[in-house]
Amino acid sequence: FDQVYESVAASLSDDRAVLLLYSLMYSNHKFLNFVLCKSESDVLLVPLLRLLYASQNWQPNHKYMVLIVLLILSHDALYCANINTVSLPNVQTWFKDRPVGSIPLGSLLVVVLIRTIHMNLRMQDAFLNSNCLAILMNLAPHLSNIHPYASSKLVSLFELLSRRHFNLTNRINGAVPEGE
């Protein structure tokens, strides 16, 4: 499986490679176990995060495929724990939101997922947001060594969702007119 893994990881800029990765992981449990046991998880995860980061102008089905692959990976507790031990020294070549220096892979995953949620709030794609939140939920018990930027993004997501929940509750109860 090593050559297949390396080839797919090197080709992830092509959406067909993401589909192939999904198909292999979904239909072949031995391949999935191979991927989950790889010690260098950044080889596969960083290209997927890079794709998701640059996916603003993509069709939704391309985003879904990347998210479903991430969701499959996030179901494994050991994998989720291990990605927090991998530190990425330089993601500034493609991550332009803010200089982060060295960042744990798990924290980068959190930041890119929250960025995807924020970008998607304008389009209101419930499936996309549900998948992002499901991945975050799977990661949550295993997060450690969280980068300060990732923790601030988590807090801002909580604030945003709390405000939306509060406003929706008030609208349902008739406390706030719908125009406000």
C-alpha positions as CSV (number, residue, x, y, z in Angstrom):
1,F,0.0,0.0,0.0
2,D,3.0,2.3,0.5
3,Q,3.3,3.2,-3.2
4,V,-0.4,3.8,-3.6
5,Y,-0.4,6.0,-0.5
6,E,2.6,8.1,-1.7
7,S,1.1,8.4,-5.2
8,V,-2.3,9.5,-3.9
9,A,-0.8,11.9,-1.4
10,A,1.4,13.5,-4.1
11,S,-1.6,13.9,-6.4
12,L,-4.1,15.4,-4.1
13,S,-4.2,18.7,-6.0
14,D,-6.5,16.8,-8.4
15,D,-10.0,16.2,-7.3
16,R,-9.9,12.8,-8.9
17,A,-7.2,11.8,-6.5
18,V,-9.4,12.8,-3.6
19,L,-12.2,10.6,-5.0
20,L,-9.7,7.7,-5.4
21,L,-8.5,8.2,-1.8
22,Y,-12.1,8.2,-0.6
23,S,-12.9,5.1,-2.6
24,L,-9.9,3.2,-1.3
25,M,-10.5,4.2,2.3
26,Y,-14.2,3.4,2.2
27,S,-14.1,0.1,0.4
28,N,-10.8,-1.3,1.6
29,H,-10.5,-1.5,5.4
30,K,-6.9,-2.8,5.1
31,F,-5.9,0.4,3.2
32,L,-7.8,2.6,5.7
33,N,-5.9,0.9,8.6
34,F,-2.7,1.4,6.7
35,V,-3.4,5.1,6.4
36,L,-4.4,5.4,10.0
37,C,-1.2,3.7,11.2
38,K,1.2,5.9,9.1
39,S,3.4,7.9,11.5
40,E,3.8,10.8,9.1
41,S,0.2,11.8,9.0
42,D,1.1,15.2,7.6
43,V,2.0,13.6,4.2
44,L,-1.7,13.1,3.6
45,L,-3.4,15.6,5.9
46,V,-1.6,18.8,4.8
47,P,-2.5,18.4,1.1
48,L,-6.1,17.8,2.1
49,L,-6.1,20.9,4.4
50,R,-4.5,22.9,1.6
51,L,-7.3,21.8,-0.8
52,L,-10.0,22.7,1.7
53,Y,-8.3,26.1,2.5
54,A,-8.3,27.0,-1.2
55,S,-11.8,25.6,-1.9
56,Q,-13.9,28.9,-1.8
57,N,-14.6,28.8,-5.5
58,W,-15.1,25.0,-5.7
59,Q,-18.3,23.2,-6.4
60,P,-19.8,21.9,-3.1
61,N,-19.3,18.2,-4.1
62,H,-15.5,18.7,-4.2
63,K,-15.5,20.2,-0.7
64,Y,-17.8,17.3,0.5
65,M,-15.3,14.7,-0.7
66,V,-12.4,16.3,1.2
67,L,-14.5,16.7,4.3
68,I,-15.7,13.1,4.1
69,V,-12.1,11.8,3.9
70,L,-11.3,14.0,6.9
71,L,-14.4,12.7,8.7
72,I,-13.3,9.1,8.1
73,L,-9.8,9.8,9.4
74,S,-11.2,11.6,12.5
75,H,-13.2,8.5,13.6
76,D,-9.9,7.0,14.8
77,A,-9.0,8.1,18.3
78,L,-5.3,7.2,18.0
79,Y,-5.1,9.1,14.7
80,C,-6.7,12.2,16.2
81,A,-4.3,12.0,19.2
82,N,-1.2,11.5,16.9
83,I,-1.9,14.5,14.7
84,N,-1.4,16.8,17.7
85,T,2.2,15.5,18.1
86,V,3.2,16.5,14.6
87,S,4.4,20.0,14.4
88,L,4.5,21.9,11.1
89,P,7.3,24.4,10.9
90,N,6.1,26.4,8.0
91,V,2.6,26.5,6.4
92,Q,2.9,30.2,5.4
93,T,3.5,29.2,1.8
94,W,-0.3,28.5,1.4
95,F,-1.9,29.5,4.8
96,K,-2.3,33.3,4.4
97,D,-4.8,34.2,7.1
98,R,-2.1,35.1,9.7
99,P,1.5,34.2,10.5
100,V,1.4,31.2,12.8
101,G,5.0,30.0,12.9
102,S,5.2,26.4,14.0
103,I,1.8,24.9,14.5
104,P,0.6,21.4,15.5
105,L,-1.2,19.5,12.7
106,G,-4.3,19.1,14.9
107,S,-4.4,22.9,15.4
108,L,-4.1,23.6,11.7
109,L,-7.0,21.2,11.1
110,V,-9.1,23.0,13.6
111,V,-8.3,26.4,12.0
112,V,-9.0,25.3,8.5
113,L,-12.3,23.6,9.5
114,I,-13.4,26.8,11.4
115,R,-12.4,28.9,8.4
116,T,-14.5,26.6,6.2
117,I,-17.5,27.0,8.5
118,H,-17.2,30.8,8.5
119,M,-16.9,30.9,4.7
120,N,-19.9,28.7,4.4
121,L,-22.2,30.6,6.7
122,R,-23.0,32.9,3.8
123,M,-24.1,30.0,1.6
124,Q,-25.9,28.2,4.5
125,D,-24.9,24.7,3.3
126,A,-26.1,22.6,6.3
127,F,-24.4,19.4,5.1
128,L,-21.0,21.1,4.8
129,N,-21.3,22.7,8.3
130,S,-22.5,19.5,9.8
131,N,-19.5,17.6,8.5
132,C,-17.0,20.3,9.7
133,L,-18.6,20.3,13.2
134,A,-18.6,16.4,13.2
135,I,-14.9,16.4,12.5
136,L,-14.3,19.0,15.3
137,M,-16.4,16.9,17.6
138,N,-14.3,13.8,16.8
139,L,-11.1,15.7,17.4
140,A,-12.2,17.5,20.6
141,P,-11.4,14.7,23.1
142,H,-7.9,14.3,21.7
143,L,-6.8,17.9,21.2
144,S,-3.7,18.8,23.1
145,N,-0.9,21.3,22.6
146,I,-3.4,23.7,20.9
147,H,-1.9,26.6,19.1
148,P,-3.1,30.0,20.4
149,Y,-4.5,30.9,17.0
150,A,-6.6,27.7,16.9
151,S,-7.9,28.3,20.4
152,S,-8.9,31.9,19.6
153,K,-10.7,30.6,16.5
154,L,-12.6,28.0,18.6
155,V,-13.7,30.7,21.0
156,S,-14.8,33.0,18.1
157,L,-16.8,30.1,16.6
158,F,-18.5,29.5,19.9
159,E,-19.3,33.2,20.2
160,L,-20.7,33.3,16.7
161,L,-22.9,30.1,17.2
162,S,-24.1,31.4,20.6
163,R,-25.2,34.7,19.1
164,R,-27.0,33.0,16.3
165,H,-28.7,30.6,18.7
166,F,-29.7,33.5,21.0
167,N,-31.1,35.5,18.1
168,L,-33.0,32.5,16.7
169,T,-34.4,31.7,20.1
170,N,-35.6,35.3,20.5
171,R,-37.2,35.3,17.1
172,I,-39.0,32.0,17.8
173,N,-40.2,33.4,21.1
174,G,-41.3,36.7,19.4
175,A,-38.8,38.9,21.4
176,V,-37.0,40.3,18.5
177,P,-38.6,41.3,15.2
178,E,-37.3,39.3,12.2
179,G,-35.7,42.4,10.5
180,E,-33.2,42.9,13.3
